[in-house]
Amino acid sequence: MVQQALITPEWRCAKGIELRLSSRLFGRSAGQYASLNLGLHVDDVPETVQQNRARVARELPAQPLWLDQVHGDHVVEVGAPTFSHKSLQPPVADASFTRQVGVVLAIMVADCLPIVLASCDGKEIAVVHAGWRGLANGILERVVDKFNSTELQAWLGPAIGPCHYEVDHKVRDAFQNDQGFLKGRDSQHWMLDLCEQARSQLLVQGVSSVTASGICTACDDRFYSHREMSPTGRFGIFLWKTN
């Protein structure tokens, strides 16, 4: 029996929307990248990464739309006049949005927070790579602005939890609120809960239904964690519309 590389998370998403998640299992990468590394930018063997990506693609309805993620706040809209499916290079962006059926949106993470957004009628979807820089710079507001619908739901995937994520003033001062910042080892450090910060921003944007996976990537060895082992690989989140 062939093992499935992709996981279906427990999320009651809108009808006609499919969500999948990869782990670090059932791939070909070795060493610190073992085994299903999907990142081409982390010094793993490129041919092996492409084999891993092909392994994942076999369980999806189409090739994923990979992004060149730069910890920024740009959102690419698949189907917009400025978007080209024929481009040989992945779009430079940290979020993607579409209304098109069969387009598989994808992001890669290894501690940063993966966020999935969907309209409750199932017509619009988006995925977001949300590290602290993206959250501080308003990427969630930019993504929500793409939606015509005001009835949205969100899923927060595996990310580093506040049990392992210590930050200093550089990070703390980048935010306008205290949400998710917990007491650290001294007055100059905090433990940051990325999920709580994201949840608070989504509520401000009118997203009232927010479901979190509750998985810390530094605690759960099924997933890559950049803070626990660097360099390391990346796992993926995949979202698409079926109708």
PyMOL commands that set and color helices and strands:
alter all, ss='L'
color gray80, all
select helices_A, chain A and resi 31-33+46-57+132-136+139-146+169-172+194-204
alter helices_A, ss='H'
color red, helices_A
select strands_A, chain A and resi 6-7+17-22+75-78+95-98+105-109+113-119+125-130+152-156+166-167+181-183+190-192+209-212+235-241
alter strands_A, ss='S'
color yellow, strands_A
deselect
rebuild
show_as cartoon
